[in-house]
């Protein structure tokens, strides 16, 4: 397993750890989601919104919670930099995101 490189945070709470997969395809950075029970509750948030059921109270509540807690941020453990408003894509244990 690669070393953990980033924390995915919501309102200062670490909800996932992401290992550096060492893959970059500008502007995307790829990583591996390290097993994280806290992430499971938010996993639907990272699926394609076009696939969300219409008027789903659970999805609406989840999105409301994310907004009320300031949205997701990514903390780079090598630099300490916090990147707010991160757009993370997830499929299984693979994740990819844009930095900057």
Buried (B, 14 or more C-beta within 10 A) or exposed (E): EEEBBBBBBBEEEEBBBBBBBEEEEEEEBBBBBBEBEEBEEBEBBBEEEEEBEEEEEEBEEBBEBBEEEEBBBBBBBEEEEEBEEBEBBBEEEEBBBEEE
